[in-house]
Amino acid sequence: MPIFLAFIMPSLVIMSGAIFYPENFSDPWHSLFEFLKVSTSISLLFIFPLGAYFYGMVSSVYESAKSYPIRFNRQRREVCFVDAKTHRILIVPWESVVAWVSNTQGVTSYGATRQYTFGMGLEDEEQDKVQFLLMPQASDAHALGMWASIRNYMEEGQLVDTPNPLLAILGLTPTGDQLKPYEGLHTFEIERENARGRCHMNDRGADLSPEEREEYGYPKRSPWPLRFWYMRRVLVFWKMPYLIAEWGHRKGRPTLPQQVQDWSQPLPPEQWAKPSPALVKANQIVQNAMDKQGATFVEACKAAGLHG
């Protein structure tokens, strides 16, 4: 918007005037120069909202760099929490973790509102207290989904960042960049390849004529998806958004203490911790209730005695 207001709009206005009303623009370059002085001065007002936006973005990145992620170790069957202020490390057994979903309702001048929270409790036996972890969620479904993903990973070994199943259907093997769970410089190349794919210029029917492609059911070739992609990249300063995303990812990840890094190292399979018989039985009850009886996750947890 500032660039459009400062340079593009004055140029378009003066060019249109010089073409359609030449009698009013005897010296278009002088008119353009005068218009640019006004438009650039007005565009400087954008420095305040843009400054506030960049300040919020940068401060959030540095704030996230101070908070350590909660780590779940499936091989050890333990959960690690690092306090952001004291840097104290708390490691608790997975089976001692307590999780819950809560919701609160309030009334504002705009109507009733409801807030949902997913919480976990980690018992700190050394200090005789419980470390509470509270994460706001958009709905009950989001909160339960987060717990289900954590539980599936710890109990079933299901990965959260799995490849898109459509890639397997199309016979495509995801690369290392495509498997990265964040956006960065690699996203630029992935999006460019996707734009090329939408052009259908190098698909299996690349050697066929347009008539043959239509006969055999191949989509029509079109260079415009890639052209539009390049136009959008030029308007957003090429790779700058991806550079910012890469910087935010790297800067927003704190360096874990050496004890946590050692704790995170993989173990030989023979040293993997095993779930207790009680938990194995409860998981079987939950699985059977959901698969064979059509129960919801909450109902299955109640049947297994895991719901308070």
ABEGO torsion letter per residue (X at the ends): XAAAAAAAAAAAAAAAAAAABAAABABAAAAAAAAAAAAAAAAAAAAAAAAAAAAAAAAAAAAAAABBBBBBBAAAGBBBBBBAAAGBBBBBBAAABBBBBBBBBBBBAAEBBBBBBBBBBBBBAAAGBBBBBBBBBABAAAAAAAAAAAAAAAAAGBBABBBBAAAAAAGBBBBAAAABABBBAAAAAAAAAAAAAAAGAABAAAABBAAAAAAAGBBBBBAAAAAAAAAAAAAAGEAAAAAAAAAAAAAABBBBBAAAAAAABBBBAAABBBBBAAAAAAAAAAAAAAAAAGBBAAAAAAAAGABX
